[in-house]
Amino acid sequence: MSTPYNKDFPISWEEIHRNCRALSWRLLEKGPWKGIIAITRGGLVPAAILARELDLRLVDTVCVVSYGTAASGEAQQQGELKVLKGVEGDGDGYLLVDDLVDTGKTAKVVREMLPNAHFATVYAKPAGRPLVDTFVTEVSQDTWIRFPWDMEHSFSEPLASR
């Protein structure tokens, strides 16, 4: 299967932590917040960092399945969305957090569920960017972001030899 991703962008634990702190600085002035609602699974790590930085203790989840899992770890195209768990209310006073907004398919579904939440992501791609209120870094639509929780250390072939 061909994918729409031509670029590979690995993120280290240090980078995700630094970018989540930068997101916290932006969100601190927009609060106060009642709590955080993380979109699983990608939003769990950013939500934990934001909860610490913003001194929030109430953390809940919206559980959505959208990408297939490949045994090879290759980039997968987004499939049909399935909401496994929602939350009560319209999101008023809450931060809705995810690692990335890509095509916007997941964001649209969750926005409909929680229209009054403040939607924050660490990374945003052009197709999904209009759906989030706050983000830190924009990456091109054809970039596959490899988060540290999806990787292990291994040899990397030099770009010139590919």
C-alpha positions as a LaTeX table, in Angstrom:
\begin{tabular}{lrrr}
\hline
Residue & $x$ (\AA) & $y$ (\AA) & $z$ (\AA) \\
\hline
Met1 & 0.00 & 0.00 & 0.00 \\
Ser2 & 1.41 & 3.41 & $-0.87$ \\
Thr3 & 1.27 & 6.11 & 1.78 \\
Pro4 & 0.98 & 9.89 & 1.49 \\
Tyr5 & 4.06 & 10.27 & 3.71 \\
Asn6 & 7.36 & 11.11 & 2.00 \\
Lys7 & 9.25 & 12.48 & 5.00 \\
Asp8 & 10.20 & 10.78 & 8.25 \\
Phe9 & 10.44 & 12.97 & 11.37 \\
Pro10 & 11.64 & 11.16 & 14.52 \\
Ile11 & 10.96 & 12.93 & 17.83 \\
Ser12 & 13.06 & 12.20 & 20.93 \\
Trp13 & 11.76 & 12.07 & 24.49 \\
Glu14 & 13.61 & 15.32 & 25.19 \\
Glu15 & 11.98 & 17.03 & 22.20 \\
Ile16 & 8.46 & 15.95 & 23.11 \\
His17 & 9.00 & 17.10 & 26.69 \\
Arg18 & 10.39 & 20.47 & 25.57 \\
Asn19 & 7.55 & 20.98 & 23.08 \\
Cys20 & 4.93 & 20.03 & 25.68 \\
Arg21 & 6.41 & 22.58 & 28.08 \\
Ala22 & 6.21 & 25.19 & 25.31 \\
Leu23 & 2.57 & 24.23 & 24.81 \\
Ser24 & 2.05 & 24.61 & 28.57 \\
Trp25 & 3.37 & 28.17 & 28.47 \\
Arg26 & 0.84 & 29.04 & 25.78 \\
Leu27 & $-2.01$ & 27.38 & 27.67 \\
Leu28 & $-1.17$ & 28.79 & 31.10 \\
Glu29 & $-2.36$ & 32.27 & 30.14 \\
Lys30 & $-5.58$ & 30.91 & 28.60 \\
Gly31 & $-6.75$ & 29.11 & 31.78 \\
Pro32 & $-7.79$ & 28.43 & 34.44 \\
Trp33 & $-8.67$ & 24.88 & 33.43 \\
Lys34 & $-10.96$ & 22.38 & 35.15 \\
Gly35 & $-8.93$ & 19.46 & 33.81 \\
Ile36 & $-7.53$ & 17.68 & 30.78 \\
Ile37 & $-9.15$ & 15.25 & 28.37 \\
Ala38 & $-6.52$ & 13.26 & 26.48 \\
Ile39 & $-7.27$ & 11.64 & 23.13 \\
Thr40 & $-5.82$ & 8.15 & 23.37 \\
Arg41 & $-3.33$ & 6.94 & 22.81 \\
Gly42 & $-1.19$ & 9.72 & 21.36 \\
Gly43 & $-2.47$ & 12.38 & 23.74 \\
Leu44 & $-1.57$ & 10.47 & 26.91 \\
Val45 & 2.08 & 11.53 & 27.21 \\
Pro46 & 1.44 & 15.19 & 26.33 \\
Ala47 & $-1.53$ & 15.23 & 28.75 \\
Ala48 & 0.66 & 13.92 & 31.59 \\
Ile49 & 3.27 & 16.62 & 30.97 \\
Leu50 & 0.62 & 19.36 & 30.65 \\
Ala51 & $-1.10$ & 18.16 & 33.84 \\
Arg52 & 2.17 & 18.55 & 35.73 \\
Glu53 & 3.09 & 21.91 & 34.22 \\
Leu54 & $-0.40$ & 23.39 & 34.65 \\
Asp55 & $-0.88$ & 21.77 & 38.10 \\
Leu56 & $-4.03$ & 19.92 & 37.06 \\
Arg57 & $-5.11$ & 16.71 & 38.78 \\
Leu58 & $-8.25$ & 15.85 & 36.81 \\
Val59 & $-7.30$ & 13.88 & 33.69 \\
Asp60 & $-9.80$ & 11.89 & 31.63 \\
Thr61 & $-9.70$ & 10.25 & 28.22 \\
Val62 & $-11.59$ & 10.06 & 24.98 \\
Cys63 & $-10.60$ & 6.79 & 23.34 \\
Val64 & $-10.59$ & 6.77 & 19.54 \\
Val65 & $-9.13$ & 4.22 & 17.12 \\
Ser66 & $-8.11$ & 5.63 & 13.76 \\
Tyr67 & $-4.76$ & 4.27 & 12.52 \\
Gly68 & $-4.09$ & 0.62 & 11.85 \\
Thr69 & $-1.14$ & $-1.01$ & 13.54 \\
Ala70 & 1.49 & $-2.55$ & 11.32 \\
Ala71 & 3.83 & $-5.15$ & 12.72 \\
Ser72 & 6.58 & $-3.55$ & 10.63 \\
Gly73 & 6.02 & $-0.13$ & 12.19 \\
Glu74 & 5.42 & 1.38 & 8.76 \\
Ala75 & 3.27 & 4.47 & 8.42 \\
Gln76 & $-0.38$ & 3.54 & 8.12 \\
Gln77 & $-3.15$ & 5.38 & 6.35 \\
Gln78 & $-5.97$ & 6.48 & 8.56 \\
Gly79 & $-8.90$ & 4.08 & 8.52 \\
Glu80 & $-12.46$ & 4.20 & 9.77 \\
Leu81 & $-12.83$ & 5.94 & 13.15 \\
Lys82 & $-14.28$ & 4.14 & 16.12 \\
Val83 & $-15.03$ & 5.88 & 19.43 \\
Leu84 & $-14.35$ & 3.41 & 22.24 \\
Lys85 & $-14.99$ & 5.83 & 25.14 \\
Gly86 & $-16.34$ & 9.35 & 25.42 \\
Val87 & $-16.82$ & 11.76 & 28.32 \\
Glu88 & $-19.84$ & 13.60 & 29.67 \\
Gly89 & $-20.49$ & 17.25 & 28.98 \\
Asp90 & $-19.52$ & 19.63 & 26.21 \\
Gly91 & $-15.92$ & 20.22 & 27.29 \\
Asp92 & $-16.45$ & 23.69 & 28.75 \\
Gly93 & $-13.40$ & 24.65 & 30.83 \\
Tyr94 & $-11.38$ & 21.61 & 29.75 \\
Leu95 & $-8.26$ & 21.13 & 27.67 \\
Leu96 & $-8.60$ & 18.53 & 24.95 \\
Val97 & $-5.10$ & 17.23 & 24.22 \\
Asp98 & $-3.54$ & 15.14 & 21.46 \\
Asp99 & $-0.01$ & 14.67 & 20.19 \\
Leu100 & $-0.85$ & 15.57 & 16.61 \\
Val101 & $-3.63$ & 16.74 & 14.34 \\
Asp102 & $-3.05$ & 15.18 & 10.92 \\
Thr103 & $-5.94$ & 14.97 & 8.44 \\
Gly104 & $-8.43$ & 16.29 & 10.98 \\
Lys105 & $-10.68$ & 13.22 & 10.89 \\
Thr106 & $-10.21$ & 12.38 & 14.57 \\
Ala107 & $-10.30$ & 16.06 & 15.51 \\
Lys108 & $-13.67$ & 16.56 & 13.80 \\
Val109 & $-15.24$ & 13.64 & 15.63 \\
Val110 & $-13.89$ & 14.73 & 19.01 \\
Arg111 & $-14.77$ & 18.39 & 18.37 \\
Glu112 & $-18.38$ & 17.34 & 17.76 \\
Met113 & $-18.34$ & 15.48 & 21.09 \\
Leu114 & $-16.72$ & 18.36 & 23.03 \\
Pro115 & $-17.45$ & 21.59 & 21.14 \\
Asn116 & $-16.55$ & 23.90 & 24.05 \\
Ala117 & $-13.21$ & 22.33 & 24.97 \\
His118 & $-9.97$ & 24.12 & 24.14 \\
Phe119 & $-8.23$ & 21.78 & 21.68 \\
Ala120 & $-4.43$ & 21.72 & 21.98 \\
Thr121 & $-1.92$ & 19.58 & 20.10 \\
Val122 & 1.85 & 19.52 & 20.13 \\
Tyr123 & 2.14 & 19.12 & 16.35 \\
Ala124 & $-0.22$ & 20.21 & 13.58 \\
Lys125 & $-0.38$ & 19.49 & 9.87 \\
Pro126 & $-2.07$ & 21.91 & 7.44 \\
Ala127 & $-5.19$ & 19.77 & 6.84 \\
Gly128 & $-6.01$ & 19.55 & 10.54 \\
Arg129 & $-4.60$ & 22.82 & 11.84 \\
Pro130 & $-7.88$ & 24.81 & 11.56 \\
Leu131 & $-9.51$ & 22.38 & 14.00 \\
Val132 & $-7.15$ & 23.08 & 16.92 \\
Asp133 & $-7.03$ & 26.16 & 19.10 \\
Thr134 & $-3.37$ & 25.95 & 20.18 \\
Phe135 & $-0.35$ & 24.02 & 18.89 \\
Val136 & 3.43 & 24.35 & 19.03 \\
Thr137 & 4.94 & 23.10 & 15.77 \\
Glu138 & 3.57 & 22.77 & 12.25 \\
Val139 & 4.89 & 20.03 & 9.99 \\
Ser140 & 4.14 & 19.35 & 6.34 \\
Gln141 & 1.24 & 17.09 & 5.42 \\
Asp142 & 3.56 & 14.51 & 3.85 \\
Thr143 & 5.59 & 14.01 & 7.04 \\
Trp144 & 5.21 & 10.92 & 9.24 \\
Ile145 & 6.09 & 11.83 & 12.83 \\
Arg146 & 7.72 & 9.00 & 14.77 \\
Phe147 & 7.04 & 9.52 & 18.45 \\
Pro148 & 9.49 & 8.12 & 21.01 \\
Trp149 & 6.93 & 5.70 & 22.46 \\
Asp150 & 6.72 & 4.05 & 19.01 \\
Met151 & 10.47 & 3.59 & 18.49 \\
Glu152 & 13.50 & 1.79 & 19.79 \\
His153 & 17.14 & 2.71 & 19.20 \\
Ser154 & 18.69 & 1.17 & 16.10 \\
Phe155 & 21.09 & 1.91 & 13.26 \\
Ser156 & 20.03 & 4.68 & 10.91 \\
Glu157 & 21.17 & 4.55 & 7.30 \\
Pro158 & 22.71 & 7.87 & 6.09 \\
Leu159 & 20.32 & 9.89 & 3.91 \\
Ala160 & 22.78 & 10.05 & 0.99 \\
Ser161 & 22.92 & 6.26 & 0.71 \\
Arg162 & 19.16 & 5.79 & 0.36 \\
\hline
\end{tabular}
